[in-house]
C-alpha cells in the first residue's frame, strides 16, 4: 500500500520551499493512490496533508507569507477531500470537514492577502 509512506513537513521556521515540497510529495501520493484505485489511501493522505497545513496556517512561529501559503494550500486540499467524500456519497463527512475548516479560520484569523 502506498499509504505506508508518509512525507513529513520539516519543522524549520519559515521555509516556503519545504512547504511546497511537502505538499507536492503528498499530492503525488494522492495521484498514485488514485491511479491504483486506492481512494481510501488518497483520502487518508489528503486528510493528513490538510490538517498539517491547517496547523501551519495557525502556527505563530511561522512567517506571514508561510502561513498564508499554508492557508491557500489547505483550501485546495479541502476542496479535493470534499470532492472525494461526495464521490462516495459521504456528504456528512464533507460537511464536517468544511465546518471544521471554517472554525479554524474564525478562531485563528489566518493571514489576509495584500
C-alpha positions in Angstrom: 0.0 0.0 0.0 1.1 3.5 -0.8 -0.2 4.8 2.5 2.7 3.3 4.3 4.8 6.1 3.0 4.1 9.4 4.8 6.1 12.6 3.9 7.0 14.7 6.9 6.8 18.5 6.9 10.1 19.9 8.3 9.8 21.9 11.5 12.3 24.6 10.4 10.9 28.0 10.6 9.6 29.7 7.5 10.9 27.7 4.7 8.4 28.0 1.8 10.3 25.5 -0.3 9.9 22.8 2.3 6.1 23.6 2.4 5.9 23.2 -1.4 8.0 20.0 -1.3 5.8 18.5 1.4 2.6 19.5 -0.5 4.0 18.1 -3.8 5.0 14.8 -2.2 1.6 14.3 -0.6 -0.2 15.3 -3.8 2.0 12.7 -5.7 0.9 10.0 -3.2 -2.7 11.0 -3.7 -2.4 10.7 -7.5 -0.6 7.4 -7.3 -3.2 6.0 -4.9 -6.0 7.0 -7.2 -4.1 5.5 -10.2 -4.1 2.2 -8.5 -7.7 2.5 -7.3 -7.0 3.1 -3.6 -9.2 6.1 -2.9 -9.2 5.2 0.8 -5.4 5.9 0.8 -5.9 9.0 -1.2 -8.3 10.4 1.3 -6.1 9.5 4.2 -3.1 11.3 2.7 -5.2 14.3 1.8 -6.5 14.5 5.4 -3.0 14.3 6.8 -1.8 17.0 4.4 -4.8 19.2 5.1 -4.5 19.0 8.9 -0.8 19.7 8.7 -1.5 22.7 6.5 -4.2 24.0 8.9 -1.7 23.5 11.8 0.9 25.6 9.9 -1.5 28.4 8.9 -2.2 28.8 12.6 1.4 28.4 13.8 2.5 31.8 15.3 6.2 30.7 14.9 5.8 30.8 11.1 6.1 33.9 9.0 3.1 35.7 7.5 3.9 34.5 3.9 4.3 30.9 5.0 1.1 30.9 7.0 -0.8 32.5 4.1 0.6 29.9 1.6 -0.4 27.2 4.1 -3.9 28.6 4.1 -4.2 28.6 0.3 -2.9 25.0 0.1 -5.3 24.0 2.9 -8.2 25.4 0.9 -7.1 23.3 -2.1 -6.9 20.1 -0.1 -10.3 20.8 1.5 -11.9 21.0 -2.0 -10.3 17.8 -3.1 -11.2 15.9 0.1 -14.8 17.0 -0.1 -14.9 16.0 -3.8 -13.8 12.5 -2.9 -16.2 12.2 0.1 -19.0 13.3 -2.2 -17.9 10.9 -4.9 -18.5 8.1 -2.3 -21.8 9.7 -1.2 -20.4 10.8 2.2 -21.9 14.3 2.3 -22.0 14.4 6.1 -18.2 13.9 6.2 -17.6 16.5 3.5 -19.8 19.0 5.5 -18.0 18.2 8.7 -14.6 18.9 7.1 -15.9 22.3 5.8 -17.3 23.2 9.2 -14.0 22.3 11.0 -12.0 24.4 8.5 -14.4 27.4 8.9 -14.0 27.2 12.7 -10.2 27.1 12.4 -10.3 30.2 10.3 -12.7 32.0 12.5 -10.8 31.1 15.7 -7.3 31.8 14.5 -7.7 34.6 12.0 -5.3 33.4 9.2 -3.3 36.0 7.4 -5.0 38.0 4.7 -3.7 38.7 1.2 -2.3 42.1 0.5 
